[in-house]
């Protein structure tokens, strides 16, 4: 990755993208980073406050569907690496307004791919001089694989079976990236991750919601009976995996990144409440667990996701530093500070 002098990070004011920018600026002292984000409700410049004032960092407000803007950015900054995080990602929102997901996740990915292809290459399998090592990394999700029963793991060869407008739009974007590799010989890598958690996650997501509701004494909503299972991945471990996939991954390959931390939603809620009971007790001395309430389940709610990360572990040497119990302590501490100082 030291060969890459200037990179474009899309969606860098969002949850995972902002953590990734912090990771790159810390670990790659020669790298120039341009953060392109349209700043929807899920993007917040406060997430990248640590990058402000860094001479290697530039923020551009703009839409990945804006071809002219993208072309101008590529010409100006001469990108030889793209990390594509920008996406609409909240399943509930995709059920309410799927059109935004189709536009950003499919049309936006296509526009970005096509601009990169035409900037880096003269035609199929013909890279321009100086861009022979240019690479496009596409960040995706395990939700493209559908749902699992009580057993089994998603692997890179699992058939796609998306069940929500969100996951269908991400599956479509994955296929577009694949097609640019097979048709044009474009140097691409895709990563599919399990559920992330950690600093900068939007308040609407499960873990920030549990923490926020608990701290304000409000009911903590859990879908259905709380038995839906996810594989939880600490965001900073995910960022290390993405950097490795860009640096060492094989062109055209997909790498699944998962935490091997399967937990159901009710366990998550109970665990967070137990930690808060210990480190920030309620004034009344009651347990935060008393706030847990069950709400009507989400339509088409996938039962279980779990990733087999052995490919990226064995081929690229990645491993997660955090398990759920260590990562959630860091996460809760971060959110307590955020909500206390809000």
Buried (B, 14 or more C-beta within 10 A) or exposed (E): BEEBEBBBBBBBBBBBBBBBBBBBBEEBEEBBBBBBBBBBEBBBBEBBEEBEEEEBBBBBEBBBBBBEBBBBBBEEBBBBBBBBBBBBBBBEBBBEEBEBBBBBBBBBBBBBBBBBBBBBBEEEEEBEEEBEEBBBBBBBBBBBBBBBEEEEBBBBEBEBBBBBBBBBBBBBBBBBBBBBBEEBBBBBBBBBBBBBBBBBBBEBBBBBBBBBBBBEEEEBBBBBEBEBBBBBBBBBBBBBBBBBBBBBBEEBBBBBBBBBBBBBBBBBBBBBBEBBBEEBEBEEEEBBBEBBEBEEEBEEEBBBBBBBBBBBBEBBEBEBEBBBEEBBBBBBBBBBEBBEEE
